[in-house]
Amino acid sequence: MLHLSSLDEAEKVIKALSASMRMEIMKLIYRTPGLSMNELAQTLGLTNSAISIHVSKLVEAGLVQIETTSGKRGTLKLVSPCHDRLIIDMAPPEEEPHYYQDDIKIGYYTGWNITPTCGLASPDKRIGAQDDVKVFTFPEHFEADILWFGSGYVEYILPNHLQPGQHLRELQISFEISSECPGNNDDYPSDIHFSLNGTPLGIWISPGDYGARRGHICPAWWPPGMNQYGLLKTLSINQEGTFIDGGQKLSDVTIEDLKLDYNSQMTFRFEVPQDTPNCGGCTLFGEHFGDFNQSIRIKTIYDI
């Protein structure tokens, strides 16, 4: 799902879809994801240069992605949609919220207890040996931009910028995540539990550990058989409860239930218990791995 919070933010998407031919391209690739540029041109009766211009506009708007692969007659450029749904907030909010925003690198965990399969890697190299739990204690773990484990947990202390008189209204935590299968498997569900300061927030079932194609921003040295990309998810805790991606309610735990103020420490945990029904592990992707160039992003929305 692509959620655009204003018409200004949606301008590129609206312009990209304003051309009838680009609408036809979107219809085709939703029916048949992975059509090549040549196939699109032949189906629509366009020249290769014309289809390239149209597709580039859709890429700029974040609506489609291009994957390069080898074909019988050279290199093929395959076109697939990026999102299955588009939401545009037409009316601006009555007032812009006050918030603090921080990014936490994947390797900046402050607590952990995990079991293999497991590992860490920086943008330049693997850290230690694969499936060796003790690498999580190495000083180099601060350089990690991807981590994975079969069961257990990792914890992060979230920054608290609140000042006296500021009341926490909503906490949003955004991350790219997947299951952790030995090798990879797109159909490998995992129950990933979230908690804050020991309070369970809910469970999200990760569908799989994705590796059928290369992650868009994985470094060149990253092996093809490893975790390639995840799903970008946003956990929101507000006055109504705890939600994933704004729509799916995970629990009735509200921001008030957490009793957080400007003095509070906030410890957030990703966990896959060994006794959960789908013990399929967890992979966290940072800004140099997967499909999205961001680390764990924290947005603290407050009232004055």
C-alpha positions in Angstrom: 0.0 0.0 0.0 1.2 3.5 -0.8 -0.1 6.1 1.6 0.3 9.8 0.6 -0.6 12.2 3.3 -1.4 15.3 1.1 -2.1 16.3 -2.5 1.4 17.9 -2.7 3.0 14.6 -1.7 0.8 12.9 -4.4 1.7 15.3 -7.2 4.1 13.0 -9.0 1.8 10.0 -8.8 -1.2 12.1 -10.1 0.9 13.4 -13.0 2.2 9.9 -13.8 -1.3 8.5 -14.0 -2.7 11.4 -15.9 -1.6 9.8 -19.2 -4.0 7.2 -20.5 -1.1 5.1 -21.9 0.5 4.9 -18.5 -2.8 3.8 -17.0 -2.9 1.0 -19.6 0.7 0.0 -18.6 -0.4 -0.2 -15.0 -3.4 -2.4 -15.9 -1.2 -4.8 -17.9 1.5 -5.2 -15.2 -1.1 -5.9 -12.5 -2.6 -8.6 -14.7 0.8 -10.0 -15.5 3.6 -8.7 -13.2 7.1 -9.0 -14.7 6.3 -8.2 -18.3 9.4 -7.0 -20.2 9.7 -3.6 -21.7 9.6 -5.2 -25.2 6.4 -7.1 -24.4 4.8 -3.9 -23.1 5.8 -2.1 -26.3 4.5 -4.8 -28.6 1.2 -5.2 -26.7 0.5 -1.5 -26.7 1.8 -0.8 -30.2 4.6 1.6 -29.0 8.2 2.0 -29.9 10.8 1.0 -27.4 11.8 4.7 -26.8 8.1 5.6 -26.1 7.6 2.8 -23.6 10.8 3.7 -21.9 9.6 7.3 -21.4 6.3 6.1 -20.0 7.8 3.5 -17.6 10.4 6.0 -16.4 7.6 8.4 -15.3 6.0 5.5 -13.4 9.3 4.6 -11.8 9.9 8.3 -10.7 6.5 8.3 -9.0 7.3 5.1 -7.1 4.5 3.1 -8.8 6.6 0.4 -10.6 10.0 -1.2 -10.3 12.3 -2.6 -13.0 14.4 -5.7 -12.6 17.1 -6.6 -15.0 17.6 -10.2 -16.0 19.3 -12.3 -18.7 17.2 -13.4 -21.7 17.8 -15.5 -24.8 18.6 -12.4 -26.8 20.4 -10.3 -24.2 19.3 -8.4 -21.2 15.6 -8.1 -20.3 14.0 -5.3 -18.2 11.0 -6.6 -16.4 8.4 -4.2 -15.0 6.3 -5.0 -11.9 4.0 -2.9 -9.7 5.3 -1.7 -6.3 2.0 -1.4 -4.5 -1.4 -3.1 -4.5 -3.3 -0.1 -3.1 -3.0 3.7 -3.2 -4.5 6.0 -0.6 -4.3 9.8 -0.8 -5.4 12.1 2.0 -7.2 14.9 0.1 -8.0 17.1 3.0 -5.0 18.6 4.9 -5.0 18.0 8.7 -6.4 20.8 10.8 -3.0 21.4 12.3 0.4 20.0 11.6 1.4 17.7 14.4 4.4 18.3 16.6 6.9 15.5 16.4 10.5 14.3 16.8 11.9 11.8 14.4 15.0 9.6 14.7 16.6 6.7 12.8 18.3 3.9 14.7 20.8 1.7 12.9 20.1 -2.0 12.9 23.3 -2.7 14.8 22.4 -0.4 17.7 20.5 -3.0 19.7 20.9 -2.8 23.4 19.7 -6.3 24.4 19.4 -9.6 22.7 19.0 -13.4 23.3 18.8 -15.3 20.0 19.2 -18.7 18.5 20.5 -19.7 15.0 20.0 -19.4 12.2 21.5 -16.0 12.8 24.0 -13.4 11.7 25.0 -9.8 11.1 26.4 -7.9 8.2 27.6 -4.4 7.5 27.4 -2.7 4.1 30.9 -3.9 3.4 31.1 -7.5 4.8 29.7 -10.2 7.0 30.4 -9.7 10.7 31.9 -12.9 12.1 30.8 -16.4 11.1 27.3 -17.2 10.1 25.1 -18.9 12.7 27.6 -18.0 15.5 25.6 -16.4 18.3 28.6 -14.8 19.8 29.1 -12.4 16.9 26.2 -10.4 18.5 28.7 -9.5 21.2 31.4 -8.2 18.8 32.1 -4.5 18.9 31.5 -4.4 15.1 27.8 -5.1 15.7 27.3 -1.3 15.7 28.2 -1.3 12.0 25.5 -3.9 11.2 22.9 -2.9 8.6 21.1 -6.3 8.6 20.5 -8.9 11.3 18.6 -12.2 11.4 17.8 -14.8 14.0 15.7 -18.0 14.2 14.1 -17.4 17.5 14.6 -15.1 20.5 14.7 -11.3 20.6 16.6 -8.1 20.0 15.8 -4.8 21.9 16.4 -1.1 21.1 16.3 1.9 23.4 14.2 4.5 21.6 15.2 8.2 21.9 12.9 10.2 24.1 13.1 14.0 23.2 10.0 15.0 25.1 10.2 18.0 27.3 8.2 19.0 30.4 4.7 20.0 29.3 4.8 17.9 26.1 2.2 15.0 26.1 2.9 11.9 24.0 0.0 11.4 21.6 1.3 8.7 19.2 4.4 6.6 18.8 5.2 5.3 15.3 8.0 2.8 14.6 8.8 1.9 11.0 11.0 -0.9 9.8 11.7 -3.3 6.9 11.2 -6.8 8.2 10.8 -10.5 7.1 10.9 -14.0 8.4 14.2 -15.9 8.7 14.3 -19.2 6.8 17.6 -21.2 6.3 18.2 -19.9 2.7 15.0 -18.2 1.8 11.3 -19.1 1.3 8.6 -16.7 0.3 6.0 -18.9 2.1 7.5 -19.1 5.6 5.2 -17.5 8.2 6.6 -16.2 11.4 4.9 -14.7 14.5 6.8 -11.6 15.3 5.9 -10.2 18.7 6.3 -6.5 19.6 6.6 -5.1 23.1 7.5 -1.8 24.8 9.0 -1.7 28.3 7.7 -5.2 28.8 4.2 -4.5 27.7 3.1 -6.8 24.8 1.8 -4.7 21.9 0.7 -7.4 19.6 1.8 -10.0 17.1 2.2 -9.6 13.3 2.6 -12.7 11.1 5.4 -12.2 8.6 4.5 -14.0 5.4 8.0 -15.2 4.4 11.7 -14.7 3.9 12.0 -13.2 0.5 14.8 -14.1 -1.9 13.3 -14.9 -5.3 15.0 -11.7 -6.6 17.8 -9.5 -5.4 17.0 -6.7 -2.9 17.0 -3.3 -4.7 19.7 -1.8 -2.5 21.6 -4.8 -1.3 25.4 -4.3 -1.8 27.0 -6.0 -4.7 28.9 -8.5 -2.6 25.7 -9.8 -0.8 25.2 -13.5 -1.8 22.0 -14.3 -3.9 21.0 -17.2 -1.5 20.7 -14.9 1.5 17.8 -12.7 2.8 17.2 -10.2 0.0 14.3 -7.9 1.1 11.4 -7.5 3.5 8.2 -5.6 3.9 8.1 -2.0 5.1 5.8 -1.9 8.1 4.8 0.9 10.5 3.7 0.1 14.1 1.5 2.8 15.6 0.5 3.2 19.2 -2.1 5.9 19.8 -5.2 6.7 21.8 -7.2 4.0 20.0 -4.9 1.1 20.4 -1.9 -0.5 18.6 -2.0 -0.9 14.8 0.2 -2.1 11.9 0.2 0.1 8.8 -2.6 2.3 10.2 -5.4 -0.2 9.5 -4.8 -3.6 11.1 -5.4 -3.5 14.9 -2.9 -5.7 16.8 -4.2 -4.9 20.3 -6.1 -2.6 22.6 -3.0 -1.3 24.2 -3.1 2.5 24.0 -0.4 5.2 24.3 -1.9 6.1 27.7 -1.6 2.5 28.9 2.2 2.8 28.5 2.4 5.7 30.9 5.2 7.4 29.1 6.4 11.0 29.9 9.5 13.0 29.3 11.5 11.0 31.9 10.6 7.6 30.5 13.0 5.1 29.0 11.5 3.3 26.1 12.8 -0.2 25.3 11.3 -1.7 22.2 11.6 -5.5 21.5 11.3 -7.6 18.3 10.7 -11.2 19.4 10.0 -14.6 18.0 9.4 -17.0 20.9 10.4 -20.6 20.4 6.9 -21.8 21.5 4.9 -19.5 19.2 2.8 -21.4 16.6 4.8 -20.0 13.7 8.4 -19.8 14.8 9.9 -18.6 11.6 12.5 -16.2 12.8 13.1 -12.5 12.0 15.2 -10.4 9.7 15.7 -6.6 10.0 17.0 -4.6 7.1 18.8 -1.3 7.4 19.4 1.5 4.9 21.9 -0.5 2.8 20.0 -3.7 2.5 16.6 -4.8 1.2 14.2 -2.6 -0.8 13.9 0.5 1.4 16.9 2.8 2.3 15.9 3.4 5.9 16.9 2.1 9.3 14.4 1.7 12.2 12.5 5.0 12.1 10.9 6.5 15.3 8.3 9.2 15.1 7.2 10.7 18.4 4.1 12.8 18.0 3.1 15.0 20.9 0.7 17.7 22.1 1.8 20.9 23.9 
